Amino acid sequence: MTEKSHPNETGGDVWQVPGTNHREKNIKDGRRIDVLNELKANVKKLEKPRNVLLLGSLGTGKSSFINTVITALTGRYKPYADIGCGSKHNTTRLHKISCKEYWDHENEEDKALNLPNFIDIIGLDVQLSNPKEDETVNSQIMNLIINGKLQENYDLLDLGKKLKEENERKVGMELVDRSEDESLAIDVIVVVISLEDNNIPHALLEEIYAEANVRARQIPVFSVLTKRDKCDLSQKGLEKKKNDIAEAMSIAANKILICENYQQNQNPDARDVEILEFLTKPLKYIEQKLTSNSTGYSCSNFDSNSTYK
Protein backbone atom coordinates (compact mmCIF):
# COMPACT_ATOMS: atom_id res chain seq x y z
CA MET A 1 0.00 0.00 0.00
CA THR A 2 1.31 3.45 -0.87
CA GLU A 3 1.53 6.41 1.46
CA LYS A 4 -0.37 9.45 0.20
CA SER A 5 0.60 13.06 0.75
CA HIS A 6 -0.59 16.42 -0.60
CA PRO A 7 -2.68 16.74 -3.82
CA ASN A 8 -0.74 16.80 -7.07
CA GLU A 9 -1.19 18.88 -10.19
CA THR A 10 -3.69 16.49 -11.80
CA GLY A 11 -6.18 16.34 -8.97
CA GLY A 12 -5.05 12.95 -7.71
CA ASP A 13 -2.60 12.33 -4.91
CA VAL A 14 1.17 12.49 -4.72
CA TRP A 15 2.21 8.94 -3.93
CA GLN A 16 5.21 7.44 -2.23
CA VAL A 17 6.90 4.39 -3.69
CA PRO A 18 7.02 1.66 -1.04
CA GLY A 19 10.46 1.26 0.46
CA THR A 20 11.73 4.73 -0.44
CA ASN A 21 12.80 7.43 1.97
CA HIS A 22 11.61 11.05 1.85
CA ARG A 23 14.54 12.24 -0.31
CA GLU A 24 14.04 9.43 -2.85
CA LYS A 25 10.32 10.19 -2.93
CA ASN A 26 10.96 13.87 -3.70
CA ILE A 27 13.35 12.92 -6.52
CA LYS A 28 10.82 10.53 -8.07
CA ASP A 29 7.92 12.98 -7.72
CA GLY A 30 10.09 15.78 -9.12
CA ARG A 31 11.05 13.68 -12.13
CA ARG A 32 7.38 12.89 -12.80
CA ILE A 33 6.46 16.57 -12.71
CA ASP A 34 9.35 17.41 -15.09
CA VAL A 35 8.25 14.75 -17.58
CA LEU A 36 4.59 15.80 -17.33
CA ASN A 37 5.55 19.43 -17.93
CA GLU A 38 7.55 18.41 -21.02
CA LEU A 39 4.51 16.54 -22.33
CA LYS A 40 2.29 19.55 -21.66
CA ALA A 41 4.72 21.82 -23.52
CA ASN A 42 4.45 19.58 -26.58
CA VAL A 43 0.65 19.28 -26.62
CA LYS A 44 0.28 23.05 -26.22
CA LYS A 45 1.78 23.35 -29.70
CA LEU A 46 -0.87 21.06 -31.21
CA GLU A 47 -3.98 22.74 -32.61
CA LYS A 48 -6.21 19.78 -31.72
CA PRO A 49 -6.12 16.46 -29.82
CA ARG A 50 -4.49 13.68 -31.84
CA ASN A 51 -5.88 10.17 -32.27
CA VAL A 52 -3.77 7.30 -30.95
CA LEU A 53 -4.83 3.87 -32.22
CA LEU A 54 -4.06 0.79 -30.11
CA LEU A 55 -3.44 -2.31 -32.24
CA GLY A 56 -2.68 -5.87 -31.20
CA SER A 57 -4.04 -9.37 -31.00
CA LEU A 58 -6.64 -10.63 -28.52
CA GLY A 59 -5.61 -10.42 -24.85
CA THR A 60 -2.42 -8.38 -25.21
CA GLY A 61 -3.63 -5.65 -22.83
CA LYS A 62 -4.59 -2.83 -25.23
CA SER A 63 -7.50 -1.57 -23.12
CA SER A 64 -5.50 -1.98 -19.92
CA PHE A 65 -2.69 0.12 -21.39
CA ILE A 66 -5.12 2.91 -22.25
CA ASN A 67 -6.28 2.94 -18.62
CA THR A 68 -2.64 2.83 -17.51
CA VAL A 69 -1.66 5.87 -19.59
CA ILE A 70 -4.65 7.84 -18.32
CA THR A 71 -3.73 6.86 -14.76
CA ALA A 72 -0.21 8.21 -15.33
CA LEU A 73 -1.65 11.45 -16.72
CA THR A 74 -4.30 12.08 -14.07
CA GLY A 75 -2.83 10.43 -10.97
CA ARG A 76 -5.87 8.21 -10.42
CA TYR A 77 -7.13 4.95 -11.87
CA LYS A 78 -10.47 4.73 -13.67
CA PRO A 79 -11.48 2.06 -16.24
CA TYR A 80 -12.24 4.25 -19.27
CA ALA A 81 -11.56 1.31 -21.60
CA ASP A 82 -13.35 -1.97 -20.95
CA ILE A 83 -11.00 -4.73 -19.83
CA GLY A 84 -11.56 -8.31 -20.91
CA CYS A 85 -10.15 -11.65 -19.88
CA GLY A 86 -10.04 -15.15 -21.26
CA SER A 87 -10.39 -16.06 -24.93
CA LYS A 88 -13.40 -13.89 -25.84
CA HIS A 89 -13.40 -10.32 -27.17
CA ASN A 90 -14.41 -7.67 -24.66
CA THR A 91 -13.90 -4.74 -27.02
CA THR A 92 -15.89 -5.48 -30.19
CA ARG A 93 -16.62 -1.96 -31.41
CA LEU A 94 -14.61 1.13 -32.29
CA HIS A 95 -14.35 2.97 -28.98
CA LYS A 96 -12.97 6.51 -28.92
CA ILE A 97 -11.91 7.82 -25.51
CA SER A 98 -11.56 11.57 -25.99
CA CYS A 99 -9.27 13.74 -23.91
CA LYS A 100 -12.34 15.66 -22.70
CA GLU A 101 -13.62 12.44 -21.18
CA TYR A 102 -10.61 11.83 -18.92
CA TRP A 103 -8.92 15.25 -18.58
CA ASP A 104 -11.06 17.42 -16.32
CA HIS A 105 -8.72 19.94 -14.76
CA GLU A 106 -9.58 22.91 -12.53
CA ASN A 107 -6.70 24.97 -13.95
CA GLU A 108 -8.03 26.65 -17.12
CA GLU A 109 -4.67 26.54 -18.90
CA ASP A 110 -4.25 22.82 -18.23
CA LYS A 111 -7.90 22.12 -19.01
CA ALA A 112 -7.35 23.40 -22.56
CA LEU A 113 -4.46 21.02 -23.26
CA ASN A 114 -4.86 18.96 -26.43
CA LEU A 115 -3.97 15.64 -24.87
CA PRO A 116 -4.49 12.59 -27.11
CA ASN A 117 -7.69 10.71 -27.84
CA PHE A 118 -7.33 6.94 -27.57
CA ILE A 119 -8.95 4.62 -30.12
CA ASP A 120 -9.64 1.15 -28.72
CA ILE A 121 -10.62 -1.63 -31.12
CA ILE A 122 -11.16 -5.36 -31.29
CA GLY A 123 -8.17 -7.67 -30.88
CA LEU A 124 -6.89 -8.74 -34.30
CA ASP A 125 -6.69 -12.44 -35.16
CA VAL A 126 -3.07 -13.16 -36.09
CA GLN A 127 -4.22 -16.14 -38.17
CA LEU A 128 -5.98 -13.72 -40.53
CA SER A 129 -2.69 -12.03 -41.44
CA ASN A 130 -0.99 -13.52 -44.49
CA PRO A 131 2.10 -11.93 -46.12
CA LYS A 132 1.21 -13.65 -49.41
CA GLU A 133 -2.11 -11.77 -49.69
CA ASP A 134 -2.40 -8.11 -50.67
CA GLU A 135 -5.58 -7.51 -48.69
CA THR A 136 -6.43 -9.58 -45.64
CA VAL A 137 -9.23 -9.13 -43.13
CA ASN A 138 -6.81 -7.41 -40.73
CA SER A 139 -5.33 -5.08 -43.35
CA GLN A 140 -8.79 -4.01 -44.54
CA ILE A 141 -9.99 -3.29 -40.99
CA MET A 142 -6.82 -1.33 -40.21
CA ASN A 143 -7.05 0.67 -43.44
CA LEU A 144 -10.64 1.68 -42.76
CA ILE A 145 -9.85 2.76 -39.19
CA ILE A 146 -6.61 4.57 -40.02
CA ASN A 147 -8.35 6.67 -42.68
CA GLY A 148 -11.32 7.52 -40.45
CA LYS A 149 -13.84 5.57 -42.53
CA LEU A 150 -15.55 3.84 -39.60
CA GLN A 151 -17.71 5.75 -37.15
CA GLU A 152 -17.55 5.51 -33.38
CA ASN A 153 -19.21 2.41 -31.96
CA TYR A 154 -18.91 0.60 -35.31
CA ASP A 155 -19.34 -3.17 -34.90
CA LEU A 156 -15.87 -4.49 -35.75
CA LEU A 157 -16.67 -8.08 -34.81
CA ASP A 158 -19.47 -8.17 -37.37
CA LEU A 159 -17.29 -6.41 -39.96
CA GLY A 160 -14.52 -8.95 -39.47
CA LYS A 161 -16.93 -11.85 -39.97
CA LYS A 162 -18.31 -10.33 -43.18
CA LEU A 163 -14.84 -9.62 -44.56
CA LYS A 164 -13.73 -13.15 -43.77
CA GLU A 165 -16.77 -14.61 -45.53
CA GLU A 166 -16.27 -12.40 -48.58
CA ASN A 167 -12.54 -13.21 -48.74
CA GLU A 168 -13.30 -16.93 -48.64
CA ARG A 169 -15.77 -16.47 -51.49
CA LYS A 170 -13.20 -14.32 -53.33
CA VAL A 171 -15.72 -11.49 -53.55
CA GLY A 172 -14.66 -8.11 -52.22
CA MET A 173 -16.97 -5.97 -50.10
CA GLU A 174 -17.88 -2.50 -51.30
CA LEU A 175 -15.69 -0.48 -48.94
CA VAL A 176 -14.06 2.08 -51.21
CA ASP A 177 -16.99 4.51 -51.25
CA ARG A 178 -16.92 5.18 -47.52
CA SER A 179 -16.27 8.84 -46.72
CA GLU A 180 -13.41 9.82 -44.43
CA ASP A 181 -14.07 11.51 -41.08
CA GLU A 182 -10.99 13.57 -40.29
CA SER A 183 -11.91 13.66 -36.60
CA LEU A 184 -11.46 9.86 -36.49
CA ALA A 185 -8.41 9.59 -38.77
CA ILE A 186 -5.39 8.13 -36.97
CA ASP A 187 -2.27 10.15 -36.14
CA VAL A 188 -0.26 7.59 -34.13
CA ILE A 189 -0.27 3.80 -33.92
CA VAL A 190 0.77 1.97 -30.75
CA VAL A 191 1.17 -1.79 -31.21
CA VAL A 192 0.58 -3.73 -27.99
CA ILE A 193 2.33 -7.09 -27.59
CA SER A 194 2.12 -9.35 -24.54
CA LEU A 195 5.36 -10.64 -23.03
CA GLU A 196 3.39 -13.70 -21.92
CA ASP A 197 3.46 -14.88 -25.53
CA ASN A 198 6.85 -16.18 -26.64
CA ASN A 199 5.94 -15.85 -30.32
CA ILE A 200 6.34 -12.66 -32.33
CA PRO A 201 3.38 -12.09 -34.73
CA HIS A 202 5.57 -11.32 -37.75
CA ALA A 203 2.80 -11.41 -40.38
CA LEU A 204 0.58 -9.03 -38.37
CA LEU A 205 3.48 -6.66 -37.69
CA GLU A 206 4.35 -6.59 -41.40
CA GLU A 207 0.75 -5.69 -42.21
CA ILE A 208 0.74 -2.90 -39.63
CA TYR A 209 3.96 -1.53 -41.13
CA ALA A 210 2.43 -1.63 -44.62
CA GLU A 211 -0.78 0.11 -43.57
CA ALA A 212 1.14 2.76 -41.62
CA ASN A 213 3.87 3.51 -44.15
CA VAL A 214 3.00 2.32 -47.64
CA ARG A 215 -0.50 3.73 -47.94
CA ALA A 216 -1.46 7.39 -48.48
CA ARG A 217 -1.12 8.27 -44.80
CA GLN A 218 2.25 7.86 -43.14
CA ILE A 219 1.62 7.14 -39.48
CA PRO A 220 4.36 6.97 -36.82
CA VAL A 221 4.38 3.56 -35.14
CA PHE A 222 5.38 2.80 -31.54
CA SER A 223 5.00 -0.32 -29.44
CA VAL A 224 4.31 -1.41 -25.87
CA LEU A 225 5.33 -4.78 -24.44
CA THR A 226 2.83 -5.49 -21.66
CA LYS A 227 2.54 -8.02 -18.83
CA ARG A 228 6.14 -7.67 -17.74
CA ASP A 229 5.03 -8.94 -14.33
CA LYS A 230 3.93 -12.24 -15.93
CA CYS A 231 7.13 -12.75 -17.90
CA ASP A 232 10.04 -14.83 -16.58
CA LEU A 233 12.65 -13.42 -18.98
CA SER A 234 15.82 -11.92 -17.49
CA GLN A 235 16.66 -8.26 -18.13
CA LYS A 236 18.99 -9.39 -20.91
CA GLY A 237 16.21 -11.57 -22.33
CA LEU A 238 13.76 -8.66 -22.22
CA GLU A 239 16.16 -6.43 -24.14
CA LYS A 240 16.66 -9.14 -26.76
CA LYS A 241 12.89 -9.56 -27.12
CA LYS A 242 12.53 -5.81 -27.44
CA ASN A 243 15.20 -5.62 -30.15
CA ASP A 244 13.71 -8.59 -32.02
CA ILE A 245 10.29 -6.91 -32.05
CA ALA A 246 11.82 -3.60 -33.14
CA GLU A 247 13.46 -5.38 -36.07
CA ALA A 248 10.21 -7.15 -36.97
CA MET A 249 8.36 -3.81 -36.92
CA SER A 250 11.14 -1.87 -38.70
CA ILE A 251 11.26 0.75 -35.93
CA ALA A 252 13.93 1.94 -33.51
CA ALA A 253 14.13 0.06 -30.20
CA ASN A 254 13.71 3.33 -28.28
CA LYS A 255 10.16 3.58 -29.67
CA ILE A 256 9.21 0.53 -27.58
CA LEU A 257 8.12 0.59 -23.92
CA ILE A 258 8.28 -2.44 -21.63
CA CYS A 259 5.40 -1.94 -19.23
CA GLU A 260 3.35 -3.44 -16.41
CA ASN A 261 -0.22 -2.15 -16.64
CA TYR A 262 -2.08 -0.71 -13.66
CA GLN A 263 -4.93 -2.74 -12.21
CA GLN A 264 -8.15 -1.75 -10.45
CA ASN A 265 -7.56 -0.43 -6.88
CA GLN A 266 -3.83 -0.06 -7.55
CA ASN A 267 -2.29 3.30 -6.70
CA PRO A 268 -0.02 5.09 -9.21
CA ASP A 269 3.70 4.65 -8.59
CA ALA A 270 7.13 5.32 -10.09
CA ARG A 271 6.32 3.59 -13.41
CA ASP A 272 4.47 6.80 -14.35
CA VAL A 273 7.76 8.42 -15.38
CA GLU A 274 8.59 5.94 -18.13
CA ILE A 275 4.95 5.84 -19.30
CA LEU A 276 4.78 9.64 -19.61
CA GLU A 277 8.18 9.71 -21.31
CA PHE A 278 6.88 7.16 -23.81
CA LEU A 279 3.68 9.15 -24.50
CA THR A 280 5.74 12.30 -25.08
CA LYS A 281 7.63 10.68 -27.99
CA PRO A 282 4.82 10.43 -30.59
CA LEU A 283 3.39 13.81 -29.57
CA LYS A 284 6.83 15.36 -30.00
CA TYR A 285 7.10 13.69 -33.41
CA ILE A 286 3.76 15.19 -34.51
CA GLU A 287 4.73 18.64 -33.23
CA GLN A 288 8.03 18.48 -35.15
CA LYS A 289 6.24 17.25 -38.26
CA LEU A 290 3.85 20.20 -38.11
CA THR A 291 6.79 22.56 -37.64
CA SER A 292 8.67 21.04 -40.57
CA ASN A 293 5.60 21.34 -42.82
CA SER A 294 5.09 25.00 -41.90
CA THR A 295 8.75 25.84 -42.58
CA GLY A 296 8.97 23.84 -45.80
CA TYR A 297 11.33 21.17 -44.52
CA SER A 298 10.63 17.49 -44.96
CA CYS A 299 9.91 15.48 -41.84
CA SER A 300 12.38 12.93 -43.18
CA ASN A 301 15.12 15.33 -42.04
CA PHE A 302 14.45 14.20 -38.49
CA ASP A 303 16.40 11.18 -37.26
CA SER A 304 13.87 9.11 -35.34
CA ASN A 305 16.61 7.47 -33.30
CA SER A 306 18.07 10.73 -32.04
CA THR A 307 14.72 12.46 -31.63
CA TYR A 308 13.45 10.06 -29.01
CA LYS A 309 16.54 9.50 -26.85
C-alpha positions in Angstrom: 0.0 0.0 0.0 1.3 3.4 -0.9 1.5 6.4 1.5 -0.4 9.5 0.2 0.6 13.1 0.8 -0.6 16.4 -0.6 -2.7 16.7 -3.8 -0.7 16.8 -7.1 -1.2 18.9 -10.2 -3.7 16.5 -11.8 -6.2 16.3 -9.0 -5.1 12.9 -7.7 -2.6 12.3 -4.9 1.2 12.5 -4.7 2.2 8.9 -3.9 5.2 7.4 -2.2 6.9 4.4 -3.7 7.0 1.7 -1.0 10.5 1.3 0.5 11.7 4.7 -0.4 12.8 7.4 2.0 11.6 11.1 1.8 14.5 12.2 -0.3 14.0 9.4 -2.9 10.3 10.2 -2.9 11.0 13.9 -3.7 13.4 12.9 -6.5 10.8 10.5 -8.1 7.9 13.0 -7.7 10.1 15.8 -9.1 11.0 13.7 -12.1 7.4 12.9 -12.8 6.5 16.6 -12.7 9.3 17.4 -15.1 8.2 14.8 -17.6 4.6 15.8 -17.3 5.6 19.4 -17.9 7.5 18.4 -21.0 4.5 16.5 -22.3 2.3 19.6 -21.7 4.7 21.8 -23.5 4.5 19.6 -26.6 0.7 19.3 -26.6 0.3 23.1 -26.2 1.8 23.4 -29.7 -0.9 21.1 -31.2 -4.0 22.7 -32.6 -6.2 19.8 -31.7 -6.1 16.5 -29.8 -4.5 13.7 -31.8 -5.9 10.2 -32.3 -3.8 7.3 -31.0 -4.8 3.9 -32.2 -4.1 0.8 -30.1 -3.4 -2.3 -32.2 -2.7 -5.9 -31.2 -4.0 -9.4 -31.0 -6.6 -10.6 -28.5 -5.6 -10.4 -24.9 -2.4 -8.4 -25.2 -3.6 -5.6 -22.8 -4.6 -2.8 -25.2 -7.5 -1.6 -23.1 -5.5 -2.0 -19.9 -2.7 0.1 -21.4 -5.1 2.9 -22.3 -6.3 2.9 -18.6 -2.6 2.8 -17.5 -1.7 5.9 -19.6 -4.7 7.8 -18.3 -3.7 6.9 -14.8 -0.2 8.2 -15.3 -1.7 11.5 -16.7 -4.3 12.1 -14.1 -2.8 10.4 -11.0 -5.9 8.2 -10.4 -7.1 4.9 -11.9 -10.5 4.7 -13.7 -11.5 2.1 -16.2 -12.2 4.3 -19.3 -11.6 1.3 -21.6 -13.4 -2.0 -21.0 -11.0 -4.7 -19.8 -11.6 -8.3 -20.9 -10.1 -11.7 -19.9 -10.0 -15.2 -21.3 -10.4 -16.1 -24.9 -13.4 -13.9 -25.8 -13.4 -10.3 -27.2 -14.4 -7.7 -24.7 -13.9 -4.7 -27.0 -15.9 -5.5 -30.2 -16.6 -2.0 -31.4 -14.6 1.1 -32.3 -14.3 3.0 -29.0 -13.0 6.5 -28.9 -11.9 7.8 -25.5 -11.6 11.6 -26.0 -9.3 13.7 -23.9 -12.3 15.7 -22.7 -13.6 12.4 -21.2 -10.6 11.8 -18.9 -8.9 15.2 -18.6 -11.1 17.4 -16.3 -8.7 19.9 -14.8 -9.6 22.9 -12.5 -6.7 25.0 -14.0 -8.0 26.7 -17.1 -4.7 26.5 -18.9 -4.2 22.8 -18.2 -7.9 22.1 -19.0 -7.4 23.4 -22.6 -4.5 21.0 -23.3 -4.9 19.0 -26.4 -4.0 15.6 -24.9 -4.5 12.6 -27.1 -7.7 10.7 -27.8 -7.3 6.9 -27.6 -9.0 4.6 -30.1 -9.6 1.1 -28.7 -10.6 -1.6 -31.1 -11.2 -5.4 -31.3 -8.2 -7.7 -30.9 -6.9 -8.7 -34.3 -6.7 -12.4 -35.2 -3.1 -13.2 -36.1 -4.2 -16.1 -38.2 -6.0 -13.7 -40.5 -2.7 -12.0 -41.4 -1.0 -13.5 -44.5 2.1 -11.9 -46.1 1.2 -13.7 -49.4 -2.1 -11.8 -49.7 -2.4 -8.1 -50.7 -5.6 -7.5 -48.7 -6.4 -9.6 -45.6 -9.2 -9.1 -43.1 -6.8 -7.4 -40.7 -5.3 -5.1 -43.3 -8.8 -4.0 -44.5 -10.0 -3.3 -41.0 -6.8 -1.3 -40.2 -7.0 0.7 -43.4 -10.6 1.7 -42.8 -9.9 2.8 -39.2 -6.6 4.6 -40.0 -8.3 6.7 -42.7 -11.3 7.5 -40.4 -13.8 5.6 -42.5 -15.5 3.8 -39.6 -17.7 5.8 -37.2 -17.5 5.5 -33.4 -19.2 2.4 -32.0 -18.9 0.6 -35.3 -19.3 -3.2 -34.9 -15.9 -4.5 -35.8 -16.7 -8.1 -34.8 -19.5 -8.2 -37.4 -17.3 -6.4 -40.0 -14.5 -9.0 -39.5 -16.9 -11.9 -40.0 -18.3 -10.3 -43.2 -14.8 -9.6 -44.6 -13.7 -13.2 -43.8 -16.8 -14.6 -45.5 -16.3 -12.4 -48.6 -12.5 -13.2 -48.7 -13.3 -16.9 -48.6 -15.8 -16.5 -51.5 -13.2 -14.3 -53.3 -15.7 -11.5 -53.6 -14.7 -8.1 -52.2 -17.0 -6.0 -50.1 -17.9 -2.5 -51.3 -15.7 -0.5 -48.9 -14.1 2.1 -51.2 -17.0 4.5 -51.2 -16.9 5.2 -47.5 -16.3 8.8 -46.7 -13.4 9.8 -44.4 -14.1 11.5 -41.1 -11.0 13.6 -40.3 -11.9 13.7 -36.6 -11.5 9.9 -36.5 -8.4 9.6 -38.8 -5.4 8.1 -37.0 -2.3 10.2 -36.1 -0.3 7.6 -34.1 -0.3 3.8 -33.9 0.8 2.0 -30.8 1.2 -1.8 -31.2 0.6 -3.7 -28.0 2.3 -7.1 -27.6 2.1 -9.4 -24.5 5.4 -10.6 -23.0 3.4 -13.7 -21.9 3.5 -14.9 -25.5 6.9 -16.2 -26.6 5.9 -15.9 -30.3 6.3 -12.7 -32.3 3.4 -12.1 -34.7 5.6 -11.3 -37.8 2.8 -11.4 -40.4 0.6 -9.0 -38.4 3.5 -6.7 -37.7 4.4 -6.6 -41.4 0.7 -5.7 -42.2 0.7 -2.9 -39.6 4.0 -1.5 -41.1 2.4 -1.6 -44.6 -0.8 0.1 -43.6 1.1 2.8 -41.6 3.9 3.5 -44.2 3.0 2.3 -47.6 -0.5 3.7 -47.9 -1.5 7.4 -48.5 -1.1 8.3 -44.8 2.3 7.9 -43.1 1.6 7.1 -39.5 4.4 7.0 -36.8 4.4 3.6 -35.1 5.4 2.8 -31.5 5.0 -0.3 -29.4 4.3 -1.4 -25.9 5.3 -4.8 -24.4 2.8 -5.5 -21.7 2.5 -8.0 -18.8 6.1 -7.7 -17.7 5.0 -8.9 -14.3 3.9 -12.2 -15.9 7.1 -12.7 -17.9 10.0 -14.8 -16.6 12.7 -13.4 -19.0 15.8 -11.9 -17.5 16.7 -8.3 -18.1 19.0 -9.4 -20.9 16.2 -11.6 -22.3 13.8 -8.7 -22.2 16.2 -6.4 -24.1 16.7 -9.1 -26.8 12.9 -9.6 -27.1 12.5 -5.8 -27.4 15.2 -5.6 -30.1 13.7 -8.6 -32.0 10.3 -6.9 -32.1 11.8 -3.6 -33.1 13.5 -5.4 -36.1 10.2 -7.2 -37.0 8.4 -3.8 -36.9 11.1 -1.9 -38.7 11.3 0.7 -35.9 13.9 1.9 -33.5 14.1 0.1 -30.2 13.7 3.3 -28.3 10.2 3.6 -29.7 9.2 0.5 -27.6 8.1 0.6 -23.9 8.3 -2.4 -21.6 5.4 -1.9 -19.2 3.3 -3.4 -16.4 -0.2 -2.2 -16.6 -2.1 -0.7 -13.7 -4.9 -2.7 -12.2 -8.2 -1.8 -10.4 -7.6 -0.4 -6.9 -3.8 -0.1 -7.6 -2.3 3.3 -6.7 0.0 5.1 -9.2 3.7 4.7 -8.6 7.1 5.3 -10.1 6.3 3.6 -13.4 4.5 6.8 -14.3 7.8 8.4 -15.4 8.6 5.9 -18.1 4.9 5.8 -19.3 4.8 9.6 -19.6 8.2 9.7 -21.3 6.9 7.2 -23.8 3.7 9.1 -24.5 5.7 12.3 -25.1 7.6 10.7 -28.0 4.8 10.4 -30.6 3.4 13.8 -29.6 6.8 15.4 -30.0 7.1 13.7 -33.4 3.8 15.2 -34.5 4.7 18.6 -33.2 8.0 18.5 -35.1 6.2 17.2 -38.3 3.8 20.2 -38.1 6.8 22.6 -37.6 8.7 21.0 -40.6 5.6 21.3 -42.8 5.1 25.0 -41.9 8.8 25.8 -42.6 9.0 23.8 -45.8 11.3 21.2 -44.5 10.6 17.5 -45.0 9.9 15.5 -41.8 12.4 12.9 -43.2 15.1 15.3 -42.0 14.4 14.2 -38.5 16.4 11.2 -37.3 13.9 9.1 -35.3 16.6 7.5 -33.3 18.1 10.7 -32.0 14.7 12.5 -31.6 13.5 10.1 -29.0 16.5 9.5 -26.8 
